[in-house]
Amino acid sequence: MSKPLKATVNCDMGEGFSLYTIGDDEGLMKTIHLANVACGFHASDFSVMNKTVALAKSNNVLVGAHPSLPDLQGFGRREMAIEPDELESCFIYQVGALDGFLKRYGLPMNHIKPHGSVYGQTARSIDLARAVVGVTKIFKSSAASPQGVAFMGLAGTAHQQAAEELGVPFIAEWFADLDYNDEGKLLITKKHDPVPIEVVRQRVTNLLRFHKVSTVGGKLLHIGANVAEVSICCHSDTPGAVEIAQAVKALVDESNREAGYV
């Protein structure tokens, strides 16, 4: 049997706006390793971003940028026709905003992870992927690692290809609370449905111990070549998000200990 995958837990955070709150950021931040902080185009604003970065610092959570297509009304979960140079500028604008708050709190930028529909678009299009992966190099001076800011995305897609081409550290991501079709493609939804905890536990076990992705058709697909480490995402707007994140974190901690990673 293959050695278990080394893993972390990440969550999309700071997705409220003004007086409106989405998700239990305080509860989730106590459970995760990496926070993907919204940058204002699908959710968040200057006050929410400031509060989220401060919360991450107080919980020793690494922070990454979570830029989106400019779509507040659709929460960034509607696709948009956009050219690579436009998308590059769109990401620079948003990541730059987060970078200011990170500097305020003396934190490095750990990674960039696209949000919602643009996550899927950049996974399919190598031109769009190169545009957004290249943004990490602009913020290299803000990184903690001399290797620079990492890019988080789907293994075996244009995300990984572009990162390898550009020499950017790549964080392979898998989703505990979303479905995959029988071809292994992530099914991105505008609204996330509840997922039973036992289903989440089985999915995570299949991933960590057997390197397999569970599909809606009941198949188990190999996560892909050259993947020895994965970050597992739990969305803050999925019903029961804190309980899901806690269950995933417990399995990740157990697996990492047994494999000798910690």
C-alpha positions in Angstrom: 0.0 0.0 0.0 1.2 3.5 -0.8 2.4 5.7 2.0 -0.4 8.1 3.2 -0.4 11.5 1.6 1.0 14.3 3.8 -1.9 16.8 4.3 -3.0 20.1 5.6 -6.5 21.6 6.0 -7.5 24.9 4.2 -10.6 27.0 4.2 -11.9 30.0 2.2 -12.3 32.7 4.7 -13.4 36.3 5.2 -16.4 36.0 2.8 -18.7 38.3 4.5 -19.4 41.9 3.5 -20.0 45.0 5.6 -22.4 43.9 8.4 -23.2 40.5 6.7 -21.4 37.4 7.8 -20.9 34.1 5.9 -19.5 31.2 7.8 -18.0 30.8 11.3 -14.5 32.2 10.7 -13.6 32.2 14.3 -14.6 28.6 14.8 -12.9 27.5 11.5 -9.7 29.4 12.1 -9.0 27.3 15.2 -9.1 24.2 13.1 -7.2 24.9 9.9 -3.6 25.3 8.7 -4.2 27.6 5.7 -6.7 30.4 5.2 -7.6 31.5 1.7 -8.7 35.1 2.3 -11.3 36.7 0.0 -10.0 39.9 -1.7 -13.1 41.9 -2.4 -14.4 40.8 -5.9 -16.7 38.0 -4.8 -16.9 38.9 -1.1 -15.2 40.8 1.7 -14.3 44.5 2.0 -11.5 46.4 3.7 -12.9 45.9 7.2 -13.6 42.2 6.7 -10.2 41.6 5.2 -8.5 43.4 8.1 -10.4 41.4 10.7 -9.7 38.1 8.9 -6.0 38.6 8.6 -5.8 39.6 12.3 -7.8 36.5 13.2 -5.4 34.3 11.2 -2.4 35.8 13.0 -3.9 35.2 16.4 -4.4 31.5 15.5 -1.0 31.0 13.8 -2.7 30.2 10.4 -0.8 30.7 7.2 -2.6 33.2 4.8 -3.1 33.0 1.1 -5.0 35.3 -1.3 -8.4 34.1 -2.7 -9.0 36.3 -5.8 -12.1 36.0 -7.9 -13.8 37.2 -11.1 -15.5 40.6 -10.4 -18.9 39.2 -9.5 -20.2 40.2 -6.1 -23.8 39.4 -7.0 -23.0 35.8 -8.1 -20.4 35.2 -5.4 -17.8 34.6 -8.0 -19.5 31.3 -9.0 -20.5 32.4 -12.5 -18.1 32.0 -15.4 -17.0 35.1 -17.4 -15.4 35.5 -20.8 -12.0 37.1 -19.9 -8.6 37.4 -21.6 -5.4 36.3 -19.9 -4.0 39.8 -19.6 -7.3 41.1 -18.1 -7.4 38.2 -15.6 -3.8 38.8 -14.6 -4.6 42.5 -13.8 -7.7 41.4 -12.0 -5.6 39.2 -9.7 -2.8 41.7 -9.2 -5.4 44.2 -8.0 -6.9 41.9 -5.5 -3.8 40.2 -4.2 -2.2 43.6 -3.8 -5.0 44.6 -1.5 -4.5 41.6 0.8 -0.7 42.1 0.7 -1.2 45.5 2.4 -3.0 43.9 5.3 -0.4 41.1 5.6 2.3 43.8 5.8 0.3 45.6 8.5 0.3 42.5 10.7 3.8 41.3 9.8 2.7 38.2 8.0 4.0 36.6 4.8 1.9 35.7 1.8 1.8 31.9 1.6 -0.1 31.2 -1.6 -2.7 32.3 -4.1 -5.8 30.2 -4.8 -8.4 31.3 -7.4 -12.0 31.3 -6.2 -15.2 29.7 -7.6 -15.7 29.7 -11.4 -12.3 31.1 -12.3 -10.8 28.2 -10.4 -12.4 25.9 -12.9 -11.7 28.1 -15.9 -8.0 28.3 -15.0 -7.8 24.6 -14.4 -9.0 24.0 -18.0 -7.2 26.8 -19.9 -3.4 26.8 -19.9 -3.3 30.4 -21.1 -5.5 31.6 -18.2 -3.5 29.4 -15.8 -0.2 30.9 -16.9 -1.6 34.4 -16.3 -2.7 33.7 -12.7 0.2 31.5 -11.7 2.5 34.2 -12.9 1.0 36.7 -10.4 2.7 34.8 -7.6 6.1 36.0 -8.9 5.0 39.7 -8.5 4.6 39.1 -4.8 7.7 36.9 -4.2 9.2 39.5 -1.9 6.2 39.0 0.4 6.7 35.3 0.8 8.2 33.5 3.8 9.9 30.9 1.7 12.8 31.8 -0.7 11.0 29.7 -3.3 8.3 32.4 -3.3 4.5 32.4 -3.1 2.9 29.1 -3.9 -0.1 28.4 -6.1 -2.9 26.2 -4.9 -5.0 24.3 -7.4 -6.1 21.0 -8.9 -3.5 18.4 -9.5 -3.2 17.0 -13.1 -4.7 20.2 -14.6 -3.5 23.4 -16.2 -2.9 24.6 -12.7 -0.1 22.2 -12.1 1.2 22.4 -15.6 1.6 26.2 -15.4 3.2 26.1 -12.0 5.8 23.6 -13.2 6.5 25.6 -16.3 7.0 28.8 -14.4 8.9 27.3 -11.5 6.2 28.2 -8.9 5.7 26.0 -5.8 2.5 24.0 -6.3 0.0 23.0 -3.6 -2.3 20.2 -4.8 -5.8 20.7 -3.4 -8.7 18.3 -2.9 -12.3 19.2 -1.6 -13.9 17.4 1.3 -17.4 19.0 0.7 -17.7 19.0 -3.1 -18.4 16.2 -5.5 -16.2 14.9 -8.4 -17.7 13.4 -11.6 -16.6 10.0 -12.9 -13.9 11.7 -15.0 -12.4 13.2 -11.9 -13.5 16.8 -12.6 -14.6 18.9 -9.7 -18.2 19.9 -9.7 -18.3 23.6 -8.7 -21.7 24.7 -7.4 -23.1 28.2 -6.6 -24.6 26.9 -3.4 -23.1 24.1 -1.3 -25.4 21.4 -0.1 -24.9 19.7 3.3 -22.6 16.6 3.3 -23.0 13.9 6.0 -19.9 13.7 8.3 -19.5 10.0 7.6 -19.4 10.6 3.9 -16.7 13.3 4.5 -14.7 10.8 6.7 -14.8 8.1 4.0 -13.8 10.5 1.3 -10.8 11.7 3.3 -9.7 8.2 4.3 -9.8 7.1 0.6 -7.7 10.1 -0.3 -5.1 10.0 2.4 -4.6 6.2 2.7 -5.2 5.1 -0.8 -4.6 8.3 -2.9 -8.1 7.9 -4.4 -10.8 10.5 -5.2 -14.4 9.4 -4.6 -16.8 10.2 -7.5 -20.6 10.7 -7.7 -20.8 7.4 -9.6 -19.1 5.4 -6.9 -15.7 5.2 -8.6 -12.3 5.6 -6.9 -9.9 7.5 -9.1 -6.1 8.0 -8.5 -5.4 11.6 -7.5 -2.6 11.9 -10.0 1.1 11.5 -10.5 3.7 13.5 -8.7 1.4 14.2 -5.7 2.8 13.4 -2.3 1.2 16.2 -0.4 -2.3 17.6 -0.5 -4.3 20.4 1.1 -7.9 19.5 1.9 -10.5 22.3 1.5 -13.5 22.8 3.7 -15.7 25.7 2.5 -16.9 28.2 5.2 -20.4 28.4 3.5 -21.1 24.7 3.5 -23.7 23.8 6.2 -21.9 22.3 9.2 -18.6 23.7 8.1 -16.9 23.8 11.5 -17.9 20.1 12.2 -16.7 19.1 8.8 -13.3 20.9 9.3 -12.9 19.4 12.7 -13.5 15.9 11.4 -11.1 16.4 8.5 -8.4 17.9 10.8 -8.7 14.9 13.1 -8.1 12.5 10.2 -5.3 14.6 8.8 -3.5 14.8 12.2 -3.9 11.0 12.7 -2.6 10.2 9.2 0.3 12.6 9.4 1.4 11.1 12.8 1.2 7.5 11.7 3.2 8.3 8.5 5.9 10.1 10.6 5.3 13.6 9.1 5.0 15.2 12.5 
